[in-house]
Amino acid sequence: MPGSAIITAAPEGAVGFLYLAWKGILGILGFCLALNVHESAYRIYELATSRGPFAPGPGFSPLVIRIVGALIGAVSTWSCVQGLAS
């Protein structure tokens, strides 16, 4: 696979930096979801309720999506900061 050859050929520091960058981007996206930027929580909710083959349960709402986004953002940001500090 060409993609794995590129990753294994890269220096160890570069792979670590890309991993931390990905964690940082995931953290930013999680916080954007939690803050409902461009009504993202409602768009995900509508996508899940109108296009999915199975309807979500009664506990599924845009608020739940925003809370999960906040948790993902916090964990990813914390992981990124820990990686930068070490």
Secondary structure, 3 states (H helix, E strand, C coil): CHHHHHHHHCCHHHHHHHHHHHHHHHHHHHHHHHCCHHHHHHHHHHHHHHHCCCCCCCCCCHHHHHHHHHHHHHHHHHHHHHHHHC
